[in-house]
Amino acid sequence: MNVMTEISVERISKSRLTSVDFNNLGFGTYLSDHMLVADYREGKWNQPAIVPFGELPMTPAILALHYGQSIFEGMKAFKNKQGEIVIFRIQRHHQRLNRSLERMCMPAISEEMFTESLAAIVATDAKWVPTSEGSALYLRPVVFATESRLGVKISDEYKFVVLTSPVGPYFSKPVRVKVESHYVRAAEGGTGFAKCAGNYGGAFYPTQLAKQEGFDQIIWTDACDHQYIDESGAMNIMFVLNGKLVTPQLTSAILDGVTRDSILTLADDLGMPKEARKISVAELKAGFEKGTLTEAFGVGTAAVVSTIATINIGGKDYSLPPDSSSSFQQRVKKRLHDIRMGHEPDKYNWNFHVPVK
Ligand SMILES: *Cc1c(COP(=O)(O)O)cnc(C)c1O
């Protein structure tokens, strides 16, 4: 299948680009002119097509709405210093997409179809890729069940849609988070490792309660006895403990973040010892008490690194030392940025170059 040559493009009659305030992009505020849509029917994915962004005709009986077969990805495209557009770690995102699809009994998407679809939508809306420092074109592939009928069943029809959105640098103050000891995001054997819509829906209520108590986010713990750290909100979590980078080892309850993997890889380059292992709440508490816990931060595509200032454990606030430009989190964030922007060699082959006609 040679998809690329066949992806048709129906162009918007008047671009909305002029209405975008590129100095104040925020996150997800603007949607680009076009979207890519492909349908799965009678056992196969049909040819993707690019059309103006807008409404899709469908009935309220589509199975995704009732039984939750809906999964997505979140990735970024950058304009580098050579003026080329690169998509970060497209292959790894594709592999995760298929793991999510499999867990939700949804049909796989070939690497070829995924790569060519993303390349085509980014090339079509190439002018939407922001150029200012720290900004990017956020890419949102989503797959959902579209068969229209009631009655619990695995859908026989799906849509694959790719939306894109220019996003600015994600400035956030160091956050105050709470170790959750009652609610659960995911249990082992469940869907925590899949990027499925329902994981988010289920996390909203406990997160809202935490916000009402004055926290920015939750640190999720294991579903059995809330003793071990899983992740933070919709980000993986990392610590610098005894001078080492430590992060929870992956389980079926933890999302396998691409940013997490990238930072673990770059730790070696920065001479930082690292460990992916179980981290108990008690160990964190001891680290605070002994002063050996020196950094805590969330990691994910949207913010890259989100500094944690305070962790509340069992009702007590523990503070981290203030972050500085020499911290591990700032050094690794810069290294990641430099690789994407072409300031550093891309020795791991993370940048997929988008051909733009
Ligand atoms: C997407 C996501 C992450 C971060 O993954 P990245 O690939 O680094 O963006 C972490 N946790 C959850 C629950 C997520 O949905």
The ligand as a Tripos MOL2 file, in Angstrom:
@<TRIPOS>MOLECULE
LIG
   15    15     1     0     0
SMALL
NO_CHARGES

@<TRIPOS>ATOM
      1 C1          0.0500   10.7100   27.5670 C.3       1 LIG1
      2 C2          0.2630   10.3680   29.0000 C.ar      1 LIG1
      3 C3          1.5210   10.4770   29.6250 C.ar      1 LIG1
      4 C4          2.7350   11.0600   28.9580 C.3       1 LIG1
      5 O1          3.1240   10.3890   27.8110 O.3       1 LIG1
      6 P1          4.0120   11.1300   26.7030 P.3       1 LIG1
      7 O2          4.1280   10.1240   25.6430 O.co2     1 LIG1
      8 O3          5.2960   11.4750   27.3270 O.co2     1 LIG1
      9 O4          3.2560   12.3560   26.2990 O.co2     1 LIG1
     10 C5          1.6350   10.0510   30.9320 C.ar      1 LIG1
     11 N1          0.5650    9.5880   31.6180 N.ar      1 LIG1
     12 C6         -0.6650    9.4930   31.0630 C.ar      1 LIG1
     13 C7         -1.7850    8.9700   31.8640 C.3       1 LIG1
     14 C8         -0.8470    9.8930   29.7330 C.ar      1 LIG1
     15 O5         -2.0690    9.8020   29.1970 O.3       1 LIG1
@<TRIPOS>BOND
     1     1     2 1
     2     2     3 ar
     3     2    14 ar
     4     3     4 1
     5     3    10 ar
     6     4     5 1
     7     5     6 1
     8     6     7 2
     9     6     8 1
    10     6     9 1
    11    10    11 ar
    12    11    12 ar
    13    12    13 1
    14    12    14 ar
    15    14    15 1
@<TRIPOS>SUBSTRUCTURE
     1 LIG1         1 GROUP 0 **** ****
